[in-house]
């Protein structure tokens, strides 16, 4: 416990607030996932929120454009995986 107190003491008030606000926002997002029945996301985000509270997060480092680009990349990869799976299924038939 003393180690944590020491580490938190090294943070400035602005950095602590940034980490804490990110952790609270993430745990609220986890609660929304829980309500929708997205249990895997709820667990993942709950874990992330605890890490953000302790270690910090990249919350201030990304912009809307970065998120949009990441989503588009993910969709492209998912599409490729689906296409590869369909191709493999046809080869087996």
Residue pairs with C-beta under 8 A, 6 or more apart in sequence:
4 54
8 16
11 19
15 56
18 56
18 59
18 60
19 52
19 53
19 55
19 56
19 57
20 53
22 49
22 52
22 56
22 57
22 59
23 49
23 50
23 52
23 53
23 57
24 49
25 59
26 45
26 48
26 49
26 52
26 57
27 45
27 46
27 49
29 45
30 41
30 42
30 43
30 44
30 45
30 46
30 49
31 42
33 39
33 41
33 42
33 45
34 42
48 57
51 57
52 59
